[in-house]
């Protein structure tokens, strides 16, 4: 699975850089994180409760930050395993100053997924990935505004579920509008 996501934040690039690499901030911004503990410089042990209504589980794994080019880019590599399956991913984060107070962050991700969770289908997993990216950046924006708020796995799962239902309904009605029989 591949995912590209871009988000513009109304905050200076150095402030965004520092927040995105702060383990305490990361533990609040990533949906479902129960533990985000530093084990060595730029290496972390992670426990996350993730999933959508059809496939949920607790994953344990590790995350490593590498290829830092402050304050322009860095790479996050991670892997995790849980009862629903496994995931291994790599994300290149690129921060571009739009002006003195605005930063564009681009995330280019690749992930391999296996086990039961892979059986839910590529389209669904891409939707979950985009929802997680959107939640991450919205949480980062709140964090930079001084609103420290942990992202709950339950609320995130509910939002993803309703977004999937909404998108399915849209596809059905688009098909009917185009004269398709469903």
Backbone bond lengths (Angstrom), bond angles and torsions (degrees), N, CA, C in turn:
res aa  C-N    CA-C-N  psi(-1)  N-CA   C-N-CA  omega(-1)  CA-C   N-CA-C  phi
1 X - - - 1.447 - - 1.526 108.52 -
2 X 1.319 116.52 137.28 1.456 122.04 175.15 1.517 108.48 -122.70
3 X 1.331 114.84 147.76 1.458 120.23 -178.45 1.519 108.75 -147.67
4 X 1.322 116.15 129.35 1.457 122.22 172.79 1.520 107.17 -116.89
5 X 1.331 115.91 132.62 1.461 120.13 -177.81 1.518 107.99 -143.88
6 X 1.326 116.42 135.74 1.462 122.26 179.17 1.519 108.98 -126.77
7 X 1.327 115.11 140.78 1.461 120.47 -179.87 1.526 108.51 -143.52
8 X 1.319 116.42 138.91 1.465 121.44 177.88 1.520 108.68 -105.37
9 X 1.331 114.95 129.00 1.465 122.26 179.80 1.522 109.36 -115.56
10 X 1.310 116.63 136.65 1.460 121.37 179.37 1.530 110.66 -86.76
11 X 1.340 113.79 58.58 1.460 121.54 179.95 1.529 107.56 -145.34
12 X 1.339 117.98 150.27 1.474 121.03 179.16 1.530 111.97 -62.68
13 X 1.314 115.30 148.07 1.463 122.20 -175.48 1.536 112.44 -56.73
14 X 1.329 118.98 -43.09 1.462 121.09 -178.22 1.532 110.99 -63.32
15 X 1.329 117.11 -38.29 1.463 121.42 178.07 1.539 110.33 -65.62
16 X 1.331 116.42 -42.94 1.464 121.58 178.62 1.531 109.59 -63.83
17 X 1.330 116.73 -45.45 1.476 122.05 178.89 1.527 110.41 -55.14
18 X 1.330 116.42 -51.33 1.468 120.65 -177.03 1.527 111.74 -62.11
19 X 1.320 117.09 -40.84 1.466 120.20 -179.72 1.527 111.06 -67.02
20 X 1.329 116.40 -41.09 1.464 120.18 -177.02 1.527 112.81 -68.91
21 X 1.323 117.41 -17.65 1.466 120.20 -179.65 1.527 112.71 -110.75
22 X 1.315 117.37 10.87 1.460 122.11 178.43 1.536 108.36 -92.16
23 X 1.355 118.28 117.50 1.472 120.30 -177.08 1.529 113.67 -58.20
24 X 1.339 118.27 -36.08 1.466 120.17 178.59 1.526 110.98 -65.50
25 X 1.315 116.12 -40.88 1.469 120.74 178.22 1.526 109.79 -67.43
26 X 1.326 116.43 -45.25 1.469 120.45 -179.74 1.531 111.18 -57.83
27 X 1.331 116.49 -39.71 1.467 119.12 -178.34 1.523 111.87 -65.24
28 X 1.314 117.72 -23.19 1.473 120.80 177.50 1.525 112.00 -89.26
29 X 1.324 118.26 -29.65 1.467 121.60 -171.09 1.520 114.54 -85.86
30 X 1.316 118.02 -30.62 1.466 120.28 -175.93 1.524 108.62 -84.14
31 X 1.339 117.44 123.57 1.462 120.25 -178.65 1.521 112.43 -56.20
32 X 1.338 116.23 131.65 1.448 122.40 172.93 1.514 116.88 83.77
33 X 1.316 118.74 0.50 1.469 120.43 -177.66 1.521 110.08 -68.51
34 X 1.326 115.74 124.51 1.461 121.75 175.74 1.524 110.88 -103.19
35 X 1.346 116.28 -28.24 1.467 120.82 178.34 1.522 108.11 -147.12
36 X 1.320 116.17 133.33 1.467 122.79 176.38 1.519 105.01 -141.88
37 X 1.337 115.77 88.63 1.459 121.74 -168.86 1.526 110.93 -116.56
38 X 1.330 115.64 128.85 1.458 119.98 179.43 1.526 110.10 -70.06
39 X 1.354 116.37 131.57 1.461 122.09 179.07 1.525 111.81 -111.12
40 X 1.327 116.63 -20.66 1.459 124.90 178.63 1.528 105.59 -165.22
41 X 1.338 118.32 169.62 1.464 118.15 177.08 1.536 111.04 -54.46
42 X 1.306 115.53 125.10 1.472 123.54 178.74 1.526 114.19 61.55
43 X 1.341 118.13 23.40 1.456 122.11 175.86 1.518 109.24 -131.80
44 X 1.345 115.26 139.24 1.457 120.15 -172.87 1.522 110.92 -138.35
45 X 1.315 114.91 147.39 1.452 123.24 171.21 1.531 105.81 -98.29
46 X 1.325 116.44 134.66 1.459 120.26 -172.73 1.528 110.70 -129.98
47 X 1.329 115.65 140.44 1.463 122.38 169.06 1.523 105.43 -127.68
48 X 1.323 116.46 127.42 1.462 120.53 -178.28 1.523 110.22 -135.74
49 X 1.316 116.06 141.72 1.456 123.04 172.86 1.517 104.91 -104.53
50 X 1.309 115.95 108.00 1.457 120.54 -175.07 1.513 110.81 -132.37
51 X 1.301 114.06 163.80 1.446 119.78 174.80 1.510 111.27 142.31
52 X 1.275 113.26 171.32 1.456 122.03 174.69 1.516 105.61 -116.24
53 X 1.310 119.48 169.66 1.456 120.15 -173.63 1.526 115.65 -49.53
54 X 1.317 118.63 -30.60 1.460 119.22 -178.24 1.521 113.47 -82.61
55 X 1.327 117.88 -28.38 1.466 121.87 -178.10 1.526 108.48 -141.67
56 X 1.327 116.02 109.82 1.461 120.96 179.08 1.507 109.11 -127.48
57 X 1.345 115.13 155.49 1.454 117.58 175.93 1.504 112.62 178.73
58 X 1.314 114.23 170.79 1.451 121.23 176.12 1.522 107.46 -100.39
59 X 1.313 115.28 132.06 1.450 121.96 -179.59 1.521 109.19 -117.03
60 X 1.322 116.24 139.40 1.455 121.11 172.14 1.514 106.91 -117.81
61 X 1.327 115.39 144.40 1.449 117.42 -178.29 1.506 112.20 -172.94
62 X 1.318 113.63 -161.39 1.457 119.74 -179.87 1.520 109.88 -140.27
63 X 1.334 113.39 154.84 1.459 121.99 -179.65 1.514 107.74 -132.43
64 X 1.327 115.70 139.93 1.459 120.62 177.12 1.524 109.39 -131.75
65 X 1.320 115.82 136.19 1.461 122.46 176.54 1.540 106.37 -101.97
66 X 1.335 116.86 132.59 1.462 120.04 -179.45 1.529 110.22 -146.89
67 X 1.317 114.60 178.46 1.474 122.72 175.13 1.525 112.43 53.37
68 X 1.331 116.74 41.01 1.467 120.54 -179.03 1.526 111.32 -70.07
69 X 1.317 115.59 131.66 1.465 123.79 172.34 1.528 105.42 -131.33
70 X 1.338 115.94 79.49 1.465 122.29 -172.54 1.519 111.01 -64.53
71 X 1.319 118.27 134.95 1.458 131.39 -7.90 1.523 112.61 -100.14
72 X 1.328 117.17 34.07 1.465 120.93 -171.89 1.526 115.95 -95.41
73 X 1.343 117.43 -41.01 1.467 117.52 -175.30 1.518 111.00 -162.45
74 X 1.327 114.33 160.76 1.462 122.60 172.19 1.520 108.26 -161.47
75 X 1.308 115.40 167.11 1.459 121.70 -178.47 1.526 108.86 -119.26
76 X 1.315 116.05 139.85 1.458 122.74 174.75 1.527 106.86 -115.99
77 X 1.330 115.86 125.72 1.462 120.91 174.26 1.515 107.11 -118.11
78 X 1.306 115.97 137.34 1.452 118.66 -179.91 1.507 112.20 -151.72
79 X 1.320 113.51 160.67 1.460 119.71 175.43 1.514 108.36 -150.94
80 X 1.320 115.13 150.33 1.449 120.21 179.32 1.517 111.46 -153.06
81 X 1.328 114.37 154.52 1.461 121.41 178.84 1.520 109.18 -133.44
82 X 1.316 114.77 146.25 1.453 121.10 175.93 1.512 109.02 -160.35
83 X 1.330 116.83 176.49 1.467 120.86 -178.71 1.529 112.40 -55.74
84 X 1.359 119.60 -38.64 1.462 118.62 -179.47 1.525 114.76 -75.00
85 X 1.346 118.00 -7.41 1.455 118.78 -179.43 1.514 112.40 144.42
86 X 1.320 114.67 -155.35 1.454 120.36 -178.34 1.526 109.83 -139.40
87 X 1.320 114.56 159.04 1.457 120.91 176.96 1.520 108.29 -143.39
88 X 1.319 115.31 143.17 1.458 122.58 176.85 1.523 105.66 -138.96
89 X 1.332 116.72 127.59 1.454 118.56 -174.92 1.505 114.48 -145.20
90 X 1.322 113.96 165.69 1.453 123.78 -179.27 1.525 107.06 -143.28
91 X 1.336 116.57 128.91 1.459 120.76 -179.37 1.523 108.89 -129.71
92 X 1.329 116.84 127.22 1.452 121.99 172.38 1.522 107.17 -97.89
93 X 1.340 115.92 118.90 1.464 121.82 178.71 1.528 107.72 -102.42
94 X 1.320 116.47 125.56 1.462 121.76 178.89 1.514 108.86 -121.59
95 X 1.338 116.66 125.69 1.464 122.75 -179.60 1.521 108.55 -110.46
96 X 1.333 116.06 124.17 1.455 121.89 -179.71 1.519 108.86 -122.42
97 X 1.345 116.28 128.05 1.459 120.32 176.66 1.529 108.26 -75.29
98 X 1.330 115.97 118.94 1.459 120.95 176.81 1.526 108.03 -79.45
99 X 1.317 115.25 -43.89 1.460 123.86 171.29 1.527 106.33 -154.35
100 X 1.329 117.98 -169.72 1.472 120.49 -174.33 1.524 113.61 -60.39
101 X 1.321 118.60 -26.60 1.457 120.46 -175.86 1.511 115.10 -120.19
102 X 1.332 118.03 11.05 1.464 121.23 -177.05 1.526 109.87 -132.85
103 X 1.328 115.61 137.20 1.466 121.69 -178.32 1.522 109.59 -129.00
104 X 1.320 115.75 132.97 1.465 121.22 172.38 1.523 106.87 -99.80
105 X 1.333 115.97 125.85 1.461 121.16 177.84 1.529 107.55 -112.52
106 X 1.322 114.41 125.89 1.466 120.23 176.63 1.518 108.47 -113.37
107 X 1.322 115.56 130.66 1.463 121.94 177.72 1.522 107.80 -114.37
108 X 1.310 116.50 122.79 1.467 121.98 177.60 1.524 106.03 -116.99
109 X 1.330 116.32 110.14 1.465 121.28 -171.33 1.520 112.17 -118.04
110 X 1.328 114.03 147.49 1.457 122.61 171.19 1.516 105.97 -130.78
111 X 1.329 116.62 136.39 1.464 119.67 179.44 1.521 110.28 -142.37
112 X 1.313 114.34 144.26 1.460 121.87 171.91 1.518 106.50 -113.05
113 X 1.332 115.92 135.06 1.458 121.54 -176.28 1.514 108.40 -130.19
114 X 1.330 116.17 138.50 1.454 119.72 179.53 1.517 111.89 -140.66
115 X 1.301 116.10 168.55 1.458 121.11 -179.38 1.517 110.99 87.96
116 X 1.317 115.51 -162.61 1.463 121.83 -177.59 1.523 111.95 -56.67
117 X 1.323 115.89 -39.31 1.465 119.05 -176.91 1.523 112.04 -61.96
118 X 1.327 117.95 -30.06 1.465 121.04 177.96 1.520 111.19 -68.24
119 X 1.332 117.10 -23.59 1.451 121.24 -178.87 1.520 114.25 -72.51
120 X 1.328 118.36 -10.56 1.468 119.37 -179.49 1.516 112.02 -76.95
121 X 1.329 116.97 -9.94 1.449 119.29 173.36 1.514 113.66 103.30
122 X 1.324 113.76 145.09 1.455 122.26 -177.68 1.520 112.30 -61.03
123 X 1.320 117.48 -44.58 1.464 120.34 -177.04 1.524 110.87 -61.03
124 X 1.336 116.41 -43.50 1.455 120.05 -179.75 1.529 110.63 -65.42
125 X 1.326 117.18 -42.38 1.459 120.47 -179.12 1.530 110.98 -64.94
126 X 1.327 118.00 -37.53 1.461 120.77 176.87 1.520 110.21 -63.98
127 X 1.322 116.79 -39.37 1.465 120.64 177.63 1.516 112.01 -64.10
128 X 1.340 116.20 -41.24 1.461 120.57 177.72 1.524 109.67 -65.49
129 X 1.334 117.00 -41.77 1.465 121.22 178.60 1.519 111.87 -60.27
130 X 1.326 116.76 -44.69 1.469 120.31 178.07 1.524 110.88 -64.94
131 X 1.321 116.89 -40.04 1.469 120.28 178.38 1.525 110.85 -63.54
132 X 1.333 116.73 -39.92 1.468 120.07 178.21 1.527 110.91 -65.33
133 X 1.340 116.71 -41.48 1.467 120.32 178.26 1.525 110.45 -62.73
134 X 1.330 116.65 -45.39 1.473 120.96 179.31 1.529 110.06 -60.87
135 X 1.318 117.00 -44.59 1.468 121.57 179.68 1.529 110.66 -63.39
136 X 1.328 116.75 -42.09 1.460 121.76 178.65 1.528 110.57 -57.92
137 X 1.330 117.14 -49.86 1.463 120.30 -176.64 1.527 112.60 -71.91
138 X 1.321 117.39 -34.77 1.470 119.09 174.63 1.529 110.32 -65.70
139 X 1.326 116.88 -38.36 1.465 121.30 176.71 1.521 110.91 -66.50
140 X 1.331 116.61 -39.82 1.467 120.95 177.32 1.524 110.16 -61.58
141 X 1.317 117.00 -42.90 1.461 120.60 178.35 1.529 110.83 -61.71
142 X 1.336 117.21 -45.00 1.473 120.46 177.57 1.526 110.55 -61.81
143 X 1.317 116.22 -42.75 1.477 121.98 179.84 1.528 110.07 -58.94
144 X 1.323 117.12 -44.83 1.461 121.47 -178.23 1.529 112.06 -71.10
145 X 1.324 116.49 -18.59 1.465 121.12 174.14 1.526 111.24 -86.63
146 X 1.334 117.08 -0.45 1.456 121.34 178.95 1.515 114.31 91.22
147 X 1.334 117.28 7.75 1.468 121.55 -179.69 1.525 108.55 -98.11
148 X 1.302 116.62 88.79 1.466 121.24 -178.76 1.519 108.98 -78.95
149 X 1.335 115.12 109.48 1.455 120.57 -174.98 1.519 109.16 -139.81
150 X 1.318 117.31 121.12 1.464 121.97 178.82 1.529 109.50 -72.17
151 X 1.321 115.84 137.70 1.457 121.21 177.88 1.524 107.80 -84.60
152 X 1.309 117.06 117.07 1.462 122.84 -179.04 1.527 109.87 -80.29
153 X 1.326 116.07 135.32 1.466 121.21 177.92 1.527 110.79 -61.56
154 X 1.338 117.02 -38.18 1.461 120.33 -178.84 1.527 111.01 -64.12
155 X 1.325 116.79 -50.62 1.475 119.29 -179.81 1.521 111.11 -61.67
156 X 1.326 116.07 -41.20 1.459 119.56 178.58 1.526 110.07 -61.31
157 X 1.335 117.95 -45.69 1.468 121.82 -179.97 1.523 111.69 -61.42
158 X 1.311 116.88 -40.51 1.468 120.90 178.36 1.525 109.97 -63.83
159 X 1.348 117.31 -44.69 1.471 120.25 179.24 1.527 110.68 -62.05
160 X 1.340 117.54 -41.87 1.463 120.74 179.45 1.522 109.84 -64.71
161 X 1.328 117.83 -44.16 1.456 121.43 -179.96 1.534 110.81 -58.59
162 X 1.341 117.54 -48.35 1.463 119.92 -178.68 1.525 111.86 -68.62
163 X 1.328 117.90 -32.05 1.467 120.28 175.26 1.522 110.28 -65.94
164 X 1.342 117.29 -39.01 1.459 120.63 177.95 1.523 110.78 -65.46
165 X 1.320 117.52 -42.14 1.462 120.92 177.74 1.527 109.93 -62.90
166 X 1.333 116.20 -45.60 1.472 120.58 179.44 1.526 110.53 -58.88
167 X 1.344 117.36 -45.25 1.461 120.75 -179.80 1.519 111.97 -65.74
168 X 1.328 117.66 -37.64 1.470 120.71 177.54 1.526 110.56 -63.88
169 X 1.312 116.69 -43.46 1.477 120.74 178.44 1.528 110.10 -62.63
170 X 1.325 117.60 -42.11 1.473 120.91 178.25 1.525 110.61 -60.37
171 X 1.358 116.75 -43.64 1.470 119.87 179.42 1.520 111.02 -62.22
172 X 1.319 116.97 -40.86 1.467 120.74 179.57 1.515 110.31 -61.88
173 X 1.333 117.16 -47.99 1.451 119.79 -177.60 1.518 112.84 -71.30
174 X 1.341 118.17 -31.56 1.463 120.15 174.78 1.514 109.59 -64.57
175 X 1.349 116.74 -41.12 1.457 121.19 178.45 1.503 112.06 -62.10
176 X 1.318 116.70 -41.60 1.470 120.69 179.70 1.523 110.69 -68.64
177 X 1.337 116.69 -37.47 1.458 119.97 179.42 1.517 110.24 -66.29
178 X 1.325 117.06 -30.57 1.472 121.44 179.66 1.536 111.39 -84.34
179 X 1.333 117.37 0.23 1.461 121.32 177.78 1.512 114.29 88.99
180 X 1.337 117.08 12.31 1.459 119.69 177.78 1.521 110.30 -76.75
181 X 1.282 116.38 151.79 1.462 121.79 174.77 1.525 107.16 -97.99
182 X 1.343 117.31 127.41 1.464 119.62 178.87 1.494 111.49 -114.25
